[in-house]
């Protein structure tokens, strides 16, 4: 019996190591690996990594069962209904309007599987475990970037805006800066969780933070510095009471919409003052681009869009944007992104898709203040970073770390406490004995 028990435990341990390695690989690919390493792995190497990541997501979800009879890809739970609805709206609406049915079907399937995988992670693993795996993937990614700088210094720095813009193994300076800033925010969240639990900070964590700060300095991106600094300050410096007082879902929806309204109304008025002091009043061309996108969408396919991640594939659709600018300008020939999450989502899925996304955000975060401290810190770090980054950049592709982390945060936020005597209790208090009536109400007041 002991021998069988030991064999069973060894098998379970090996399975757990495989699952952790698979999750780490999926997160690494979502960060953009192999990227420019295609000079080594070949042009088809990136696609092979993407399909391997997709297959591993399915395998990891299936591995949750103890035997073949328990294998299942979808474990439907009512608390995730708003996220399921969002995926259904994206899928059905996109397939109804797309001009590229094969590519659209593959894109929607990848997004749906990524959503299920993100919910699986939030359901089966605590935030600290997921953050550790994400940070380990960040460590591998940072090491690969440093190695690439040594091997191909002429490819790691390109002439984009400045003389030596750092891109690492990614395509653009903005992509590289966003990846590094996101990594620093996750590391800040993990540090807060480890600190609150009284655990020792691992040595690799300190080394990784130093490497990421070095890469962020190479990026020379003010925007990425803000994306990293604000969420990191929020999760590190503020007290638990202050942290829990922020309604993240309402902040995201109101802030994202309010920002677009403000830049379209206030910035043109303030333009003469900004130009007089040498500042760009167009946010490097973004405001005219956003104005043109809004005009195009109010005149064409406002409710349905062009299909999830398909707008910039359609030359006729892109031509509607380019016609507002000079043919020989960057905006008139090279623009391939909205530089704003909501406008990008509007182009792809229409107002129905934007409404489904807002509904999912509001519903999933409606009881977020009552989560465990670690769960709230994880959700706050990801949603705040996604909110700030999404104001000036797009971040909703079907397999990127932006989308994976946001869906994980929304899934974690859905882990609401149960009712007991018409009162909510926090998840960490469920298994603790209530005691006398006096201690019960004392605990409720503390909460």
TORNU-580849 format. One record per residue (C-alpha): x, y, z. Coordinates in steps of 0.02 Angstrom, whole numbers, plus 50000, padded with zeros to 5 digits. Each point is the difference from the previous one (the first is absolute). Example, Ala and Ser with C-alpha at 12.3 -4.5 7.8 and 13.67 -1.06 7.14 Angstrom:
506154977550390 500695017249967 
***
This chain:
500005000050000 501415012050043 500854996049835 498425003649902 499735016150097 501785005549965 499824996149814 498375009749995 500805014950086 501504999649881 498834999449851 499015014650068 501595009950031 500624996949822 498325005349931 500055015950104 501755004149936 499424997349821 498485011250025 501075013850077 501254998849857 498595000549872 499205015250082 501695008850007 500274996349815 498275006749955 500355016050096 501715001649918 499234998749826 498655012550047 501395012550041 500604999249819 501294986249997 500884995149885 499765016749911 501575004949905 500794983350042 499224994749836 501755003049931 500424983850091 498374990150004 499455005449826 498515009949937 498784986150047 500714998750176 498865013350074 498454991349930 500604983350068 500195007650173 498265007549988 499184983449953 500994990750134 499405012650128 498214997749941 500144981150014 500765001150174 498575010950059 498794986149955 501124986650076 500175009650165 498135001950016 499724981649963 501334994950126 498915005850145 499054983450001 500664985250097 499544987949860 499364999849822 498185000550055 500315016450091 500845008849855 499045015249942 500495015849910 498585011150058 499505000750182 498545012149990 499655010050158 498605012650015 501105013550079 500945001749834 498445003049897 500495017849950 501684993949932 499164985949904 498785012849928 501445011249946 500854985649909 498354995149917 499685017949939 501775001249932 499854983149913 498255001249927 500115018349951 501704998149918 499504984749899 498455009249940 500945014849925 501764994249959 500704999549825 501314987250053 499014985250070 501464987950021 501155012450088 498545006650102 499504982650059 501784996150055 500165016750090 498354997850093 500424982150050 501705005550066 499205013950102 498664988350069 501284986850051 501085013750079 498485005850099 499654982350062 501844997850044 500045016550096 498454994850097 500794983050035 501545008750072 498975011750108 498914985550059 501344987150040 501475010550057 500265014150121 500635016949938 501714997550080 500264983949900 499485008349837 501085015250036 501514989350036 499804990849835 499735016449907 501565007550080 501024984549958 499425001649820 500515018350009 501714994650063 500254988249853 499385013549880 501175013150075 501474987849988 499584996649817 499965018849967 501705002750082 500714985549900 499275007449840 500845016750038 501674991050010 499714989549843 499135012749889 500265017750068 499545007749833 498304991450005 499615003650183 500155018849971 499115007449849 499785017449932 498165003750029 499785016950084 501705002950078 501714994749944 500044983950101 498264994250050 500064984150103 498824986349940 500864984350066 499254984749916 498335008849967 499535010349847 499815017650067 500605010950141 498235001650070 499804981050006 501644997950093 499635013950124 498254993150035 500654982550033 501325006250123 498795011650091 498734986050016 501334988650073 500485013050130 498185002050053 499794981250023 501614999450100 499345014050111 498394990350029 500964984150042 501135009650119 498475007250090 499244982650021 501644992450061 500275014550120 498254998950072 500224981450031 501675002850088 500994989349877 501795002949945 500305008549833 500874987849879 501695005049929 499434997249821 498625012650029 501245013950042 501084995849849 498485000049885 499415016950064 501725007549969 500054992949823 498255006549961 500425017450064 501545000149889 498974995149848 498705013350041 501385013150006 500594994249828 498245002249931 500005018750046 498104999850002 499115012350115 498344991449970 500644983050053 500765007750155 498295006950048 499144983349963 501224991650118 500125013350137 498165003350035 499404981950025 501614995550092 499785014750120 498184995150026 500364982050049 501605003750098 499795016450092 498175001150046 499214992050152 498774985649985 498535011350038 500495012549864 500334986249875 498324991750030 499085016549979 500295000849812 498564993249890 501074993549857 498624995849877 499145016950012 501695008749992 500464990749842 498375003349906 499795018150056 501845004249980 500174992349826 498455008749931 500375016350092 501775000649932 499414998949819 498715013550029 501275011250086 501344998949865 498725003749865 499325015450089 501335007150117 501604996849901 499495010549847 499635014650116 501664998150089 500984997249839 500675018049982 500675000150177 500814982949982 500795004549833 500665016250073 500994990450131 500614987249872 498814985750043 499094989149874 498145003750014 499544985049891 500804986550110 501194995749855 498584999749873 498804989650102 498625012950022 499755003049811 500044981049976 498684997450136 498915013749926 500064991449831 499634982950075 498475006850091 499395008149839 500254984049900 499134989250130 498505011550015 499774998549812 500444981649972 499624984150099 499855009350164 499104985750089 500904984849927 501755005449949 501084990449877 500334984350103 501114996650150 501805004849955 499515001549816 499815018749968 501815003249957 500014984949883 498655007649891 500815012149877 498365008649959 499655002850185 501765006750032 499825011649850 498555008550090 501225005150136 501425005049884 498945011549890 499985013350137 501895002249991 501295004449870 500464985449889 501845001950039 499835002050188 500174986150128 498155001050045 499544999449816 500964984349957 500734990350148 498765000950144 499464982350050 499305002750174 498805011350094 501185003150147 498514998350117 499204984150066 498195005649990 500155007349825 500914984449942 498624989350074 498685011149920 500824998049829 500034981150019 498414995450094 498925015549991 498975007650139 499284983050042 501754993550038 500475015450101 498384998550100 500344981450034 501775004150058 499385013850116 498654988650070 501274986350034 501165012450085 498635007350111 499194983550046 501624990750036 500655013950113 498365004150087 500544991550163 501885001849978 500235009050167 499544984250095 501364989049926 501544994150092 501375013050012 501134990449881 498594998049873 499575018550007 501825005249980 500174989149845 498405006749923 500455018050041 501754998849926 499404992449836 498435010549974 500885016450042 501434996149882 498804994749861 498985015750027 501485012049989 500864990949857 498374998649903 499755018849997 501415002349874 500334982649931 498994985149941 500064984450106 498684987049957 500744987249881 499384982050018 501594992750074 501045013950081 500465002350182 498875015550004 498464989549966 500544984850102 500385010250156 498415010449988 498904984649981 500904992050148 499675015550104 498165000549950 499834981550038 500845002450170 498835014550037 498524988349972 500544989450149 498725007950114 499714994950181 498444990350048 498525006550097 499824995550182 498505006950091 499745013449866 501775006350029 501514998349887 501564992050074 501735000449926 500674984149924 501394997750128 498705000050141 498884986249929 500844985650089 500225009050167 498744996750140 498885014750033 499924997550189 498735009550104 498775012649936 501075014050072 501574994449909 498984997849840 499445018249997 501735005750053 500744991149849 498685007549887 500425017650061 501854997149969 499624994749823 
***
